[in-house]
Each structure stands twice: as structure tokens, then as C-alpha cells.
């Protein structure tokens, strides 16, 4: 592969901001909930690179032929691999594709085929496009992406802040988790957080039913959160973390009274022995293999499920939080029985076709 930009490439990133930035010179795009991917094509050679500069090529074989058939002979694109489903983008289906067995990957490629959404250009032909301002890169990108057909797409974009606000609200039900704002005069800066992202955030009151020690030892790493379903079963829905070192030390003392006799009648008692049965019955329990790091220690300590905490979360994925929740405050005024799924805001799904509309 002989391109002006060679793999691996660390993609340009975005930093979080509270509100949609306004003013002249901004381009707005939906924030896709998928796998960030840099596409390299040099003739018949195609490579798919991940955000952490690791190859994704073997996991998405169904994208290779459309890339060869529809993209320029020599090109490098930045975008997102997503899997559209009936209710929007299916991130769980993407996770299942990262599998060591080739037969499994081929099976899923037919059952849940992926799409690639392009939103930036790094190279075209013999020319390195990274020094060009985004406005010029987007013009070149649009020149050939306007003609592509599924599973390849050009991301919708706009300079209209009102339209971007509409996307922020309306596209959430299709699995997108916010809006990205980019300055049109900015060059492509690898691994730098220059863009701005606005993500959805809500709060929920959850039962604290356990915790994990921090990897450094002796201080709290994260709180294990639970919500009750309509039948009164407490499900593990995620964790709250990202505490300062001082706060982690304080939590050791705050949680200590709830450790005494915690396993007696605990709703997750014996999860290790019964995890398979619990999963089969639809109950989420802590201690399963991490979705992100198979080597991560997920052992936990039980707490009497008597504490209620308010956490901020950005998105509900199925029956769990998509990302770790953020601790907001203890809620001693709330009864644990009130910590149910019913309190969570459910967004009506938006037809995915409208997201991909030109």
C-alpha cells in the first residue's frame, strides 16, 4: 500500500461541551454511535483502521467489495462503521463482530451487515488532504461520495445551527448520541481534540448494590448501580465512576456501614454460581466479562441495597447505561423501591432512513 497517508492513523477527536457552539464557520454533523474507522484504499488493497490504530479489516468483510467498487482507486477516508437495525443503530451487534472465529464473523456479516458513514477526507490520489481546511476536504469528499450507494454513505452535515438542534433531538431515537461541531477552516489534526461534541445527558436515581475497589487498592473504584423492573427484580444497569482520589477515599468510609451483612438476602447473592441462569432469565448481574477489556478485573463487593444515588447518564442501551454514569449526589430522601426503569426517559425511535437522507 503506497498512499500519501499510510496506516496506522490516529483520527482527529472531539472534546465535550455543554451546549451547541454558535457563530460563523461551524459545520455540524450527527454524532454516530459506532466504531470510528479510517478507510485506506490503494487499488485492490483495502485496510480498515480503528480509533486506537488497530486493524478492523477482518471483522467487516462485507465492506471491502463496496469500497473497491465505489470509492476512488487511491483514497483515505475518516468515518464510522455502524450497523443499522429496525430501531436504529445497533451497537451491541457491532461488539459481537469483534470475534476470533472467522466463521462467526462471516455468519454475522450476512445476518447483521455493517455500513460505513464517511465524514472526512485525509488523502485523494497522490495528494495529502490533511493540511487543507475542512471546507475544502468536504468539497472533495462530496464530489465522489454523492454517487455512492449502501452500505457506503456520506454523513449529513449542515452550517445551520437550528437544523443541528433538530438533529440533536430528533435523531436520538435512531441511536445517534449527539452532535459534533467542526470549524470549517481547520486542518486535519491527528489525535487532537479540536472538534466539539454535545451529547445527551439525563439523570436517574439508582440503587447502589455494590462497589469495586480501585486498581491501586484501598480506595473505591466504582459504584454498582441497580434498577428494579416491574416484577421487583433488581438489575445491574452499570456503574458510576470517575471520582477524584480524595472522593474515592471518602467513599470508603461512607460505604462501610452498608458492607456489614451485605450478602444476607442480597438480590445478587450467588451470582457467580448462577450467572448463566440469571442471564437466561433476563436478569443483568455484575461480574460478567467486560465488553471492552476481557482482562479487566470485574470482581465486586456487595453492599446492602439501601443507598440511592442520583447519576447522570447519556444513553440507555437496551436495559443498561451505554457508558459509565456520573455521580451527582446521594438521595437519602428517596426510597430504593422507587428506583425503577419507569423513571427513565424513553425516546421514540426516528426512522433511520431520515438520518441517511441526503
Secondary structure as GFF3:
##gff-version 3
##sequence-region A 1 358
A	DSSP	beta_strand	13	16	.	.	.	ID=ss1
A	DSSP	beta_strand	26	30	.	.	.	ID=ss2
A	DSSP	beta_strand	35	42	.	.	.	ID=ss3
A	DSSP	beta_strand	45	50	.	.	.	ID=ss4
A	DSSP	three_ten_helix	57	59	.	.	.	ID=ss5
A	DSSP	alpha_helix	62	70	.	.	.	ID=ss6
A	DSSP	beta_strand	74	82	.	.	.	ID=ss7
A	DSSP	beta_strand	84	85	.	.	.	ID=ss8
A	DSSP	beta_strand	88	89	.	.	.	ID=ss9
A	DSSP	alpha_helix	91	97	.	.	.	ID=ss10
A	DSSP	alpha_helix	102	111	.	.	.	ID=ss11
A	DSSP	beta_strand	115	124	.	.	.	ID=ss12
A	DSSP	beta_strand	127	128	.	.	.	ID=ss13
A	DSSP	alpha_helix	134	145	.	.	.	ID=ss14
A	DSSP	beta_strand	152	154	.	.	.	ID=ss15
A	DSSP	beta_strand	157	158	.	.	.	ID=ss16
A	DSSP	alpha_helix	161	170	.	.	.	ID=ss17
A	DSSP	three_ten_helix	172	174	.	.	.	ID=ss18
A	DSSP	beta_strand	178	183	.	.	.	ID=ss19
A	DSSP	beta_strand	193	199	.	.	.	ID=ss20
A	DSSP	beta_strand	202	213	.	.	.	ID=ss21
A	DSSP	beta_strand	220	228	.	.	.	ID=ss22
A	DSSP	beta_strand	234	241	.	.	.	ID=ss23
A	DSSP	alpha_helix	245	256	.	.	.	ID=ss24
A	DSSP	alpha_helix	271	280	.	.	.	ID=ss25
A	DSSP	beta_strand	301	313	.	.	.	ID=ss26
A	DSSP	beta_strand	316	317	.	.	.	ID=ss27
A	DSSP	beta_strand	320	321	.	.	.	ID=ss28
A	DSSP	beta_strand	325	330	.	.	.	ID=ss29
A	DSSP	three_ten_helix	336	338	.	.	.	ID=ss30
A	DSSP	three_ten_helix	341	343	.	.	.	ID=ss31
A	DSSP	alpha_helix	352	356	.	.	.	ID=ss32
###
